[in-house]
């Protein structure tokens, strides 16, 4: 596959994943305000973004592999996220944005917990 096509598929998958998550939040918000029909439209649209657009792009990219490779890929992603959030904590602290620093710090701890769980499962698999 051409490198530019691969980059475009990656960009599309990122947009579709973010759109899916965002629309689920929109649905939750609408439902909490008593707008169940609007909530359902957001939910159905979110699912189409995930089950069709995101899934098709990631399938073409070969993102999903065997379980062991998926675990390794997930662990790598968690390590990246931990480092990213630690950097964000430092930057937010330096900028005086205490609320954002606290959020980033909490997220970093969550990512470390996720990574530890994934590593435990990988070890149980003998890999």
Secondary structure, 3 states (H helix, E strand, C coil): CCHHHHHHHHHHHHHHHHHHHHHHHHHHHHHHCCCHHHHHHHHHHHHHHHHHHHHHHHHHHCCCCCHHHHHHHHHHHHHHHHHHHHHHHHHHHHCCCHHHHHHHHHHHHHHHHHHHHHHHHHHHCCC
